[in-house]
Amino acid sequence: MVKLKIRAVGTSAGVILPKEALTHLGVHEGDELFLVETPNGYEVTPYDPEFEKQLQSARKGMDAYKNTLRELAK
């Protein structure tokens, strides 16, 4: 567990993530993080949840047309 303190950043508020948390998330300064609401609260993640939805849709399409795609790949 890491305790974070909310700090003023101009007219907004923010938190400072310790180096260990950045390393664990696999992110660097300038990268984007997403705050995702879950049944247990909020989750901070480097993965875009909208992209995940698009990827799942693409997988369904690829599964439905795998033989056609295999032929096109020749």
PDB file of N, CA, C and O in Angstrom:
ATOM      1  N   MET A   1       0.844  -1.174   0.000  1.00  0.00           N
ATOM      2  CA  MET A   1       0.000   0.000   0.000  1.00  0.00           C
ATOM      3  C   MET A   1       0.888   1.236   0.000  1.00  0.00           C
ATOM      4  O   MET A   1       1.908   1.287   0.688  1.00  0.00           O
ATOM      5  N   VAL A   2       0.486   2.221  -0.777  1.00  0.00           N
ATOM      6  CA  VAL A   2       1.198   3.493  -0.851  1.00  0.00           C
ATOM      7  C   VAL A   2       0.209   4.588  -0.486  1.00  0.00           C
ATOM      8  O   VAL A   2      -0.873   4.677  -1.065  1.00  0.00           O
ATOM      9  N   LYS A   3       0.586   5.418   0.476  1.00  0.00           N
ATOM     10  CA  LYS A   3      -0.268   6.525   0.892  1.00  0.00           C
ATOM     11  C   LYS A   3       0.110   7.750   0.061  1.00  0.00           C
ATOM     12  O   LYS A   3       1.278   8.135   0.006  1.00  0.00           O
ATOM     13  N   LEU A   4      -0.893   8.363  -0.589  1.00  0.00           N
ATOM     14  CA  LEU A   4      -0.661   9.534  -1.421  1.00  0.00           C
ATOM     15  C   LEU A   4      -1.364  10.736  -0.820  1.00  0.00           C
ATOM     16  O   LEU A   4      -2.413  10.603  -0.189  1.00  0.00           O
ATOM     17  N   LYS A   5      -0.782  11.905  -1.018  1.00  0.00           N
ATOM     18  CA  LYS A   5      -1.380  13.135  -0.523  1.00  0.00           C
ATOM     19  C   LYS A   5      -1.804  13.981  -1.719  1.00  0.00           C
ATOM     20  O   LYS A   5      -1.039  14.144  -2.670  1.00  0.00           O
ATOM     21  N   ILE A   6      -3.015  14.516  -1.672  1.00  0.00           N
ATOM     22  CA  ILE A   6      -3.505  15.384  -2.732  1.00  0.00           C
ATOM     23  C   ILE A   6      -2.885  16.757  -2.546  1.00  0.00           C
ATOM     24  O   ILE A   6      -2.901  17.322  -1.452  1.00  0.00           O
ATOM     25  N   ARG A   7      -2.329  17.291  -3.648  1.00  0.00           N
ATOM     26  CA  ARG A   7      -1.659  18.593  -3.601  1.00  0.00           C
ATOM     27  C   ARG A   7      -2.248  19.520  -4.659  1.00  0.00           C
ATOM     28  O   ARG A   7      -2.772  19.074  -5.680  1.00  0.00           O
ATOM     29  N   ALA A   8      -2.151  20.811  -4.391  1.00  0.00           N
ATOM     30  CA  ALA A   8      -2.605  21.802  -5.356  1.00  0.00           C
ATOM     31  C   ALA A   8      -1.634  21.839  -6.531  1.00  0.00           C
ATOM     32  O   ALA A   8      -0.417  21.848  -6.349  1.00  0.00           O
ATOM     33  N   VAL A   9      -2.197  21.859  -7.743  1.00  0.00           N
ATOM     34  CA  VAL A   9      -1.411  21.993  -8.968  1.00  0.00           C
ATOM     35  C   VAL A   9      -2.125  23.066  -9.785  1.00  0.00           C
ATOM     36  O   VAL A   9      -3.064  22.769 -10.523  1.00  0.00           O
ATOM     37  N   GLY A  10      -1.683  24.296  -9.652  1.00  0.00           N
ATOM     38  CA  GLY A  10      -2.387  25.411 -10.282  1.00  0.00           C
ATOM     39  C   GLY A  10      -3.767  25.523  -9.679  1.00  0.00           C
ATOM     40  O   GLY A  10      -3.907  25.625  -8.460  1.00  0.00           O
ATOM     41  N   THR A  11      -4.795  25.506 -10.520  1.00  0.00           N
ATOM     42  CA  THR A  11      -6.170  25.588 -10.015  1.00  0.00           C
ATOM     43  C   THR A  11      -6.798  24.200  -9.887  1.00  0.00           C
ATOM     44  O   THR A  11      -7.988  24.075  -9.598  1.00  0.00           O
ATOM     45  N   SER A  12      -5.987  23.156 -10.106  1.00  0.00           N
ATOM     46  CA  SER A  12      -6.460  21.774  -9.987  1.00  0.00           C
ATOM     47  C   SER A  12      -5.807  21.112  -8.791  1.00  0.00           C
ATOM     48  O   SER A  12      -5.151  21.769  -7.983  1.00  0.00           O
ATOM     49  N   ALA A  13      -5.991  19.804  -8.684  1.00  0.00           N
ATOM     50  CA  ALA A  13      -5.352  19.028  -7.624  1.00  0.00           C
ATOM     51  C   ALA A  13      -4.703  17.813  -8.269  1.00  0.00           C
ATOM     52  O   ALA A  13      -5.136  17.364  -9.330  1.00  0.00           O
ATOM     53  N   GLY A  14      -3.677  17.285  -7.639  1.00  0.00           N
ATOM     54  CA  GLY A  14      -2.998  16.121  -8.184  1.00  0.00           C
ATOM     55  C   GLY A  14      -2.298  15.341  -7.098  1.00  0.00           C
ATOM     56  O   GLY A  14      -2.235  15.766  -5.945  1.00  0.00           O
ATOM     57  N   VAL A  15      -1.775  14.199  -7.480  1.00  0.00           N
ATOM     58  CA  VAL A  15      -0.990  13.372  -6.565  1.00  0.00           C
ATOM     59  C   VAL A  15       0.356  13.086  -7.210  1.00  0.00           C
ATOM     60  O   VAL A  15       0.472  13.058  -8.435  1.00  0.00           O
ATOM     61  N   ILE A  16       1.346  12.879  -6.402  1.00  0.00           N
ATOM     62  CA  ILE A  16       2.680  12.522  -6.862  1.00  0.00           C
ATOM     63  C   ILE A  16       2.828  11.017  -6.664  1.00  0.00           C
ATOM     64  O   ILE A  16       2.650  10.513  -5.555  1.00  0.00           O
ATOM     65  N   LEU A  17       3.154  10.295  -7.745  1.00  0.00           N
ATOM     66  CA  LEU A  17       3.366   8.851  -7.637  1.00  0.00           C
ATOM     67  C   LEU A  17       4.833   8.577  -7.374  1.00  0.00           C
ATOM     68  O   LEU A  17       5.695   9.102  -8.078  1.00  0.00           O
ATOM     69  N   PRO A  18       5.131   7.765  -6.373  1.00  0.00           N
ATOM     70  CA  PRO A  18       6.531   7.437  -6.101  1.00  0.00           C
ATOM     71  C   PRO A  18       7.137   6.608  -7.231  1.00  0.00           C
ATOM     72  O   PRO A  18       6.425   5.964  -8.003  1.00  0.00           O
ATOM     73  N   LYS A  19       8.450   6.638  -7.308  1.00  0.00           N
ATOM     74  CA  LYS A  19       9.178   5.939  -8.363  1.00  0.00           C
ATOM     75  C   LYS A  19       8.803   4.458  -8.426  1.00  0.00           C
ATOM     76  O   LYS A  19       8.678   3.898  -9.515  1.00  0.00           O
ATOM     77  N   GLU A  20       8.624   3.826  -7.274  1.00  0.00           N
ATOM     78  CA  GLU A  20       8.272   2.404  -7.228  1.00  0.00           C
ATOM     79  C   GLU A  20       6.927   2.146  -7.902  1.00  0.00           C
ATOM     80  O   GLU A  20       6.762   1.142  -8.595  1.00  0.00           O
ATOM     81  N   ALA A  21       5.959   3.056  -7.701  1.00  0.00           N
ATOM     82  CA  ALA A  21       4.640   2.897  -8.317  1.00  0.00           C
ATOM     83  C   ALA A  21       4.735   3.062  -9.832  1.00  0.00           C
ATOM     84  O   ALA A  21       4.090   2.327 -10.580  1.00  0.00           O
ATOM     85  N   LEU A  22       5.541   4.029 -10.286  1.00  0.00           N
ATOM     86  CA  LEU A  22       5.728   4.232 -11.731  1.00  0.00           C
ATOM     87  C   LEU A  22       6.370   3.005 -12.366  1.00  0.00           C
ATOM     88  O   LEU A  22       5.978   2.581 -13.453  1.00  0.00           O
ATOM     89  N   THR A  23       7.351   2.444 -11.683  1.00  0.00           N
ATOM     90  CA  THR A  23       8.017   1.245 -12.189  1.00  0.00           C
ATOM     91  C   THR A  23       7.039   0.079 -12.254  1.00  0.00           C
ATOM     92  O   THR A  23       7.010  -0.658 -13.239  1.00  0.00           O
ATOM     93  N   HIS A  24       6.250  -0.084 -11.217  1.00  0.00           N
ATOM     94  CA  HIS A  24       5.262  -1.180 -11.179  1.00  0.00           C
ATOM     95  C   HIS A  24       4.235  -1.038 -12.301  1.00  0.00           C
ATOM     96  O   HIS A  24       3.828  -2.034 -12.900  1.00  0.00           O
ATOM     97  N   LEU A  25       3.816   0.195 -12.586  1.00  0.00           N
ATOM     98  CA  LEU A  25       2.848   0.439 -13.652  1.00  0.00           C
ATOM     99  C   LEU A  25       3.497   0.395 -15.033  1.00  0.00           C
ATOM    100  O   LEU A  25       2.806   0.267 -16.044  1.00  0.00           O
ATOM    101  N   GLY A  26       4.816   0.501 -15.074  1.00  0.00           N
ATOM    102  CA  GLY A  26       5.529   0.493 -16.357  1.00  0.00           C
ATOM    103  C   GLY A  26       5.362   1.787 -17.129  1.00  0.00           C
ATOM    104  O   GLY A  26       5.312   1.775 -18.359  1.00  0.00           O
ATOM    105  N   VAL A  27       5.273   2.907 -16.419  1.00  0.00           N
ATOM    106  CA  VAL A  27       5.080   4.205 -17.065  1.00  0.00           C
ATOM    107  C   VAL A  27       6.215   5.159 -16.708  1.00  0.00           C
ATOM    108  O   VAL A  27       6.965   4.947 -15.755  1.00  0.00           O
ATOM    109  N   HIS A  28       6.308   6.215 -17.509  1.00  0.00           N
ATOM    110  CA  HIS A  28       7.319   7.245 -17.310  1.00  0.00           C
ATOM    111  C   HIS A  28       6.636   8.609 -17.375  1.00  0.00           C
ATOM    112  O   HIS A  28       5.467   8.716 -17.745  1.00  0.00           O
ATOM    113  N   GLU A  29       7.372   9.629 -17.015  1.00  0.00           N
ATOM    114  CA  GLU A  29       6.846  10.986 -17.069  1.00  0.00           C
ATOM    115  C   GLU A  29       6.348  11.286 -18.486  1.00  0.00           C
ATOM    116  O   GLU A  29       7.052  11.035 -19.464  1.00  0.00           O
ATOM    117  N   GLY A  30       5.138  11.821 -18.585  1.00  0.00           N
ATOM    118  CA  GLY A  30       4.548  12.139 -19.877  1.00  0.00           C
ATOM    119  C   GLY A  30       3.591  11.079 -20.393  1.00  0.00           C
ATOM    120  O   GLY A  30       2.791  11.356 -21.288  1.00  0.00           O
ATOM    121  N   ASP A  31       3.657   9.864 -19.844  1.00  0.00           N
ATOM    122  CA  ASP A  31       2.727   8.802 -20.244  1.00  0.00           C
ATOM    123  C   ASP A  31       1.337   9.107 -19.697  1.00  0.00           C
ATOM    124  O   ASP A  31       1.189   9.903 -18.769  1.00  0.00           O
ATOM    125  N   GLU A  32       0.326   8.475 -20.271  1.00  0.00           N
ATOM    126  CA  GLU A  32      -1.041   8.638 -19.798  1.00  0.00           C
ATOM    127  C   GLU A  32      -1.422   7.500 -18.861  1.00  0.00           C
ATOM    128  O   GLU A  32      -1.022   6.353 -19.060  1.00  0.00           O
ATOM    129  N   LEU A  33      -2.198   7.836 -17.839  1.00  0.00           N
ATOM    130  CA  LEU A  33      -2.805   6.845 -16.955  1.00  0.00           C
ATOM    131  C   LEU A  33      -4.311   7.037 -17.015  1.00  0.00           C
ATOM    132  O   LEU A  33      -4.792   8.136 -17.289  1.00  0.00           O
ATOM    133  N   PHE A  34      -5.050   5.975 -16.760  1.00  0.00           N
ATOM    134  CA  PHE A  34      -6.505   6.021 -16.794  1.00  0.00           C
ATOM    135  C   PHE A  34      -7.035   5.670 -15.416  1.00  0.00           C
ATOM    136  O   PHE A  34      -6.579   4.715 -14.788  1.00  0.00           O
ATOM    137  N   LEU A  35      -7.998   6.445 -14.953  1.00  0.00           N
ATOM    138  CA  LEU A  35      -8.674   6.196 -13.685  1.00  0.00           C
ATOM    139  C   LEU A  35     -10.000   5.536 -14.030  1.00  0.00           C
ATOM    140  O   LEU A  35     -10.896   6.176 -14.578  1.00  0.00           O
ATOM    141  N   VAL A  36     -10.121   4.250 -13.708  1.00  0.00           N
ATOM    142  CA  VAL A  36     -11.275   3.446 -14.108  1.00  0.00           C
ATOM    143  C   VAL A  36     -12.104   3.101 -12.887  1.00  0.00           C
ATOM    144  O   VAL A  36     -11.584   2.600 -11.890  1.00  0.00           O
ATOM    145  N   GLU A  37     -13.408   3.375 -12.973  1.00  0.00           N
ATOM    146  CA  GLU A  37     -14.303   3.028 -11.868  1.00  0.00           C
ATOM    147  C   GLU A  37     -14.606   1.533 -11.921  1.00  0.00           C
ATOM    148  O   GLU A  37     -14.997   1.010 -12.965  1.00  0.00           O
ATOM    149  N   THR A  38     -14.423   0.854 -10.797  1.00  0.00           N
ATOM    150  CA  THR A  38     -14.689  -0.577 -10.687  1.00  0.00           C
ATOM    151  C   THR A  38     -15.680  -0.797  -9.534  1.00  0.00           C
ATOM    152  O   THR A  38     -15.959   0.139  -8.784  1.00  0.00           O
ATOM    153  N   PRO A  39     -16.207  -1.995  -9.383  1.00  0.00           N
ATOM    154  CA  PRO A  39     -17.119  -2.258  -8.252  1.00  0.00           C
ATOM    155  C   PRO A  39     -16.453  -2.029  -6.892  1.00  0.00           C
ATOM    156  O   PRO A  39     -17.135  -1.764  -5.902  1.00  0.00           O
ATOM    157  N   ASN A  40     -15.128  -2.133  -6.845  1.00  0.00           N
ATOM    158  CA  ASN A  40     -14.409  -1.966  -5.573  1.00  0.00           C
ATOM    159  C   ASN A  40     -13.855  -0.567  -5.387  1.00  0.00           C
ATOM    160  O   ASN A  40     -13.122  -0.335  -4.426  1.00  0.00           O
ATOM    161  N   GLY A  41     -14.170   0.365  -6.254  1.00  0.00           N
ATOM    162  CA  GLY A  41     -13.642   1.721  -6.158  1.00  0.00           C
ATOM    163  C   GLY A  41     -13.020   2.121  -7.483  1.00  0.00           C
ATOM    164  O   GLY A  41     -13.561   1.807  -8.544  1.00  0.00           O
ATOM    165  N   TYR A  42     -11.882   2.815  -7.432  1.00  0.00           N
ATOM    166  CA  TYR A  42     -11.202   3.252  -8.640  1.00  0.00           C
ATOM    167  C   TYR A  42      -9.887   2.509  -8.809  1.00  0.00           C
ATOM    168  O   TYR A  42      -9.243   2.129  -7.831  1.00  0.00           O
ATOM    169  N   GLU A  43      -9.499   2.307 -10.060  1.00  0.00           N
ATOM    170  CA  GLU A  43      -8.249   1.637 -10.390  1.00  0.00           C
ATOM    171  C   GLU A  43      -7.452   2.559 -11.315  1.00  0.00           C
ATOM    172  O   GLU A  43      -8.002   3.127 -12.259  1.00  0.00           O
ATOM    173  N   VAL A  44      -6.165   2.701 -11.041  1.00  0.00           N
ATOM    174  CA  VAL A  44      -5.268   3.464 -11.907  1.00  0.00           C
ATOM    175  C   VAL A  44      -4.544   2.472 -12.793  1.00  0.00           C
ATOM    176  O   VAL A  44      -3.914   1.534 -12.305  1.00  0.00           O
ATOM    177  N   THR A  45      -4.636   2.683 -14.112  1.00  0.00           N
ATOM    178  CA  THR A  45      -4.043   1.737 -15.046  1.00  0.00           C
ATOM    179  C   THR A  45      -3.457   2.466 -16.252  1.00  0.00           C
ATOM    180  O   THR A  45      -3.969   3.514 -16.644  1.00  0.00           O
ATOM    181  N   PRO A  46      -2.394   1.927 -16.845  1.00  0.00           N
ATOM    182  CA  PRO A  46      -1.862   2.527 -18.068  1.00  0.00           C
ATOM    183  C   PRO A  46      -2.613   2.056 -19.314  1.00  0.00           C
ATOM    184  O   PRO A  46      -2.327   2.525 -20.416  1.00  0.00           O
ATOM    185  N   TYR A  47      -3.564   1.142 -19.159  1.00  0.00           N
ATOM    186  CA  TYR A  47      -4.266   0.563 -20.294  1.00  0.00           C
ATOM    187  C   TYR A  47      -5.582   1.291 -20.542  1.00  0.00           C
ATOM    188  O   TYR A  47      -6.370   1.495 -19.618  1.00  0.00           O
ATOM    189  N   ASP A  48      -5.815   1.677 -21.781  1.00  0.00           N
ATOM    190  CA  ASP A  48      -7.013   2.401 -22.174  1.00  0.00           C
ATOM    191  C   ASP A  48      -8.191   1.432 -22.240  1.00  0.00           C
ATOM    192  O   ASP A  48      -8.186   0.531 -23.079  1.00  0.00           O
ATOM    193  N   PRO A  49      -9.205   1.589 -21.379  1.00  0.00           N
ATOM    194  CA  PRO A  49     -10.334   0.651 -21.378  1.00  0.00           C
ATOM    195  C   PRO A  49     -11.134   0.698 -22.686  1.00  0.00           C
ATOM    196  O   PRO A  49     -11.716  -0.315 -23.072  1.00  0.00           O
ATOM    197  N   GLU A  50     -11.179   1.828 -23.367  1.00  0.00           N
ATOM    198  CA  GLU A  50     -11.898   1.920 -24.645  1.00  0.00           C
ATOM    199  C   GLU A  50     -11.183   1.093 -25.710  1.00  0.00           C
ATOM    200  O   GLU A  50     -11.832   0.447 -26.533  1.00  0.00           O
ATOM    201  N   PHE A  51      -9.854   1.110 -25.699  1.00  0.00           N
ATOM    202  CA  PHE A  51      -9.096   0.307 -26.654  1.00  0.00           C
ATOM    203  C   PHE A  51      -9.354  -1.178 -26.416  1.00  0.00           C
ATOM    204  O   PHE A  51      -9.446  -1.954 -27.367  1.00  0.00           O
ATOM    205  N   GLU A  52      -9.469  -1.570 -25.162  1.00  0.00           N
ATOM    206  CA  GLU A  52      -9.749  -2.972 -24.831  1.00  0.00           C
ATOM    207  C   GLU A  52     -11.091  -3.399 -25.419  1.00  0.00           C
ATOM    208  O   GLU A  52     -11.207  -4.508 -25.940  1.00  0.00           O
ATOM    209  N   LYS A  53     -12.106  -2.540 -25.345  1.00  0.00           N
ATOM    210  CA  LYS A  53     -13.413  -2.853 -25.926  1.00  0.00           C
ATOM    211  C   LYS A  53     -13.302  -3.028 -27.444  1.00  0.00           C
ATOM    212  O   LYS A  53     -13.903  -3.937 -28.016  1.00  0.00           O
ATOM    213  N   GLN A  54     -12.530  -2.149 -28.087  1.00  0.00           N
ATOM    214  CA  GLN A  54     -12.347  -2.243 -29.531  1.00  0.00           C
ATOM    215  C   GLN A  54     -11.612  -3.523 -29.904  1.00  0.00           C
ATOM    216  O   GLN A  54     -11.932  -4.164 -30.905  1.00  0.00           O
ATOM    217  N   LEU A  55     -10.628  -3.889 -29.094  1.00  0.00           N
ATOM    218  CA  LEU A  55      -9.864  -5.101 -29.345  1.00  0.00           C
ATOM    219  C   LEU A  55     -10.747  -6.340 -29.217  1.00  0.00           C
ATOM    220  O   LEU A  55     -10.633  -7.260 -30.027  1.00  0.00           O
ATOM    221  N   GLN A  56     -11.615  -6.379 -28.223  1.00  0.00           N
ATOM    222  CA  GLN A  56     -12.530  -7.507 -28.062  1.00  0.00           C
ATOM    223  C   GLN A  56     -13.462  -7.633 -29.265  1.00  0.00           C
ATOM    224  O   GLN A  56     -13.742  -8.739 -29.726  1.00  0.00           O
ATOM    225  N   SER A  57     -13.937  -6.503 -29.767  1.00  0.00           N
ATOM    226  CA  SER A  57     -14.793  -6.513 -30.947  1.00  0.00           C
ATOM    227  C   SER A  57     -14.038  -7.039 -32.158  1.00  0.00           C
ATOM    228  O   SER A  57     -14.586  -7.821 -32.935  1.00  0.00           O
ATOM    229  N   ALA A  58     -12.794  -6.623 -32.327  1.00  0.00           N
ATOM    230  CA  ALA A  58     -11.974  -7.100 -33.447  1.00  0.00           C
ATOM    231  C   ALA A  58     -11.718  -8.599 -33.340  1.00  0.00           C
ATOM    232  O   ALA A  58     -11.738  -9.310 -34.345  1.00  0.00           O
ATOM    233  N   ARG A  59     -11.479  -9.079 -32.121  1.00  0.00           N
ATOM    234  CA  ARG A  59     -11.253 -10.522 -31.935  1.00  0.00           C
ATOM    235  C   ARG A  59     -12.486 -11.330 -32.344  1.00  0.00           C
ATOM    236  O   ARG A  59     -12.357 -12.386 -32.965  1.00  0.00           O
ATOM    237  N   LYS A  60     -13.675 -10.840 -32.001  1.00  0.00           N
ATOM    238  CA  LYS A  60     -14.905 -11.533 -32.388  1.00  0.00           C
ATOM    239  C   LYS A  60     -15.012 -11.613 -33.908  1.00  0.00           C
ATOM    240  O   LYS A  60     -15.366 -12.656 -34.458  1.00  0.00           O
ATOM    241  N   GLY A  61     -14.702 -10.503 -34.583  1.00  0.00           N
ATOM    242  CA  GLY A  61     -14.752 -10.483 -36.036  1.00  0.00           C
ATOM    243  C   GLY A  61     -13.724 -11.420 -36.652  1.00  0.00           C
ATOM    244  O   GLY A  61     -14.012 -12.106 -37.633  1.00  0.00           O
ATOM    245  N   MET A  62     -12.522 -11.450 -36.075  1.00  0.00           N
ATOM    246  CA  MET A  62     -11.481 -12.338 -36.592  1.00  0.00           C
ATOM    247  C   MET A  62     -11.857 -13.798 -36.378  1.00  0.00           C
ATOM    248  O   MET A  62     -11.581 -14.642 -37.231  1.00  0.00           O
ATOM    249  N   ASP A  63     -12.486 -14.101 -35.245  1.00  0.00           N
ATOM    250  CA  ASP A  63     -12.932 -15.483 -34.987  1.00  0.00           C
ATOM    251  C   ASP A  63     -14.012 -15.896 -35.981  1.00  0.00           C
ATOM    252  O   ASP A  63     -14.011 -17.022 -36.477  1.00  0.00           O
ATOM    253  N   ALA A  64     -14.935 -14.975 -36.268  1.00  0.00           N
ATOM    254  CA  ALA A  64     -16.039 -15.289 -37.173  1.00  0.00           C
ATOM    255  C   ALA A  64     -15.558 -15.497 -38.608  1.00  0.00           C
ATOM    256  O   ALA A  64     -16.158 -16.270 -39.355  1.00  0.00           O
ATOM    257  N   TYR A  65     -14.485 -14.816 -38.997  1.00  0.00           N
ATOM    258  CA  TYR A  65     -14.005 -14.881 -40.378  1.00  0.00           C
ATOM    259  C   TYR A  65     -12.587 -15.419 -40.476  1.00  0.00           C
ATOM    260  O   TYR A  65     -11.845 -15.042 -41.384  1.00  0.00           O
ATOM    261  N   LYS A  66     -12.194 -16.304 -39.543  1.00  0.00           N
ATOM    262  CA  LYS A  66     -10.807 -16.767 -39.527  1.00  0.00           C
ATOM    263  C   LYS A  66     -10.410 -17.502 -40.806  1.00  0.00           C
ATOM    264  O   LYS A  66      -9.280 -17.346 -41.269  1.00  0.00           O
ATOM    265  N   ASN A  67     -11.303 -18.296 -41.387  1.00  0.00           N
ATOM    266  CA  ASN A  67     -10.966 -19.011 -42.629  1.00  0.00           C
ATOM    267  C   ASN A  67     -10.767 -18.022 -43.780  1.00  0.00           C
ATOM    268  O   ASN A  67      -9.837 -18.165 -44.574  1.00  0.00           O
ATOM    269  N   THR A  68     -11.633 -17.035 -43.863  1.00  0.00           N
ATOM    270  CA  THR A  68     -11.506 -16.018 -44.907  1.00  0.00           C
ATOM    271  C   THR A  68     -10.211 -15.246 -44.739  1.00  0.00           C
ATOM    272  O   THR A  68      -9.497 -15.014 -45.715  1.00  0.00           O
ATOM    273  N   LEU A  69      -9.901 -14.846 -43.520  1.00  0.00           N
ATOM    274  CA  LEU A  69      -8.670 -14.107 -43.267  1.00  0.00           C
ATOM    275  C   LEU A  69      -7.437 -14.951 -43.577  1.00  0.00           C
ATOM    276  O   LEU A  69      -6.438 -14.432 -44.076  1.00  0.00           O
ATOM    277  N   ARG A  70      -7.501 -16.243 -43.283  1.00  0.00           N
ATOM    278  CA  ARG A  70      -6.388 -17.141 -43.574  1.00  0.00           C
ATOM    279  C   ARG A  70      -6.143 -17.191 -45.082  1.00  0.00           C
ATOM    280  O   ARG A  70      -4.997 -17.156 -45.529  1.00  0.00           O
ATOM    281  N   GLU A  71      -7.223 -17.272 -45.865  1.00  0.00           N
ATOM    282  CA  GLU A  71      -7.101 -17.307 -47.330  1.00  0.00           C
ATOM    283  C   GLU A  71      -6.547 -15.984 -47.864  1.00  0.00           C
ATOM    284  O   GLU A  71      -5.709 -15.977 -48.766  1.00  0.00           O
ATOM    285  N   LEU A  72      -7.009 -14.887 -47.316  1.00  0.00           N
ATOM    286  CA  LEU A  72      -6.529 -13.570 -47.761  1.00  0.00           C
ATOM    287  C   LEU A  72      -5.052 -13.371 -47.429  1.00  0.00           C
ATOM    288  O   LEU A  72      -4.358 -12.631 -48.126  1.00  0.00           O
ATOM    289  N   ALA A  73      -4.572 -14.013 -46.389  1.00  0.00           N
ATOM    290  CA  ALA A  73      -3.185 -13.847 -45.957  1.00  0.00           C
ATOM    291  C   ALA A  73      -2.203 -14.597 -46.865  1.00  0.00           C
ATOM    292  O   ALA A  73      -0.995 -14.373 -46.787  1.00  0.00           O
ATOM    293  N   LYS A  74      -2.714 -15.482 -47.721  1.00  0.00           N
ATOM    294  CA  LYS A  74      -1.820 -16.264 -48.607  1.00  0.00           C
ATOM    295  C   LYS A  74      -1.259 -15.417 -49.713  1.00  0.00           C
ATOM    296  O   LYS A  74      -0.495 -15.911 -50.542  1.00  0.00           O
TER     297      LYS A  74
END
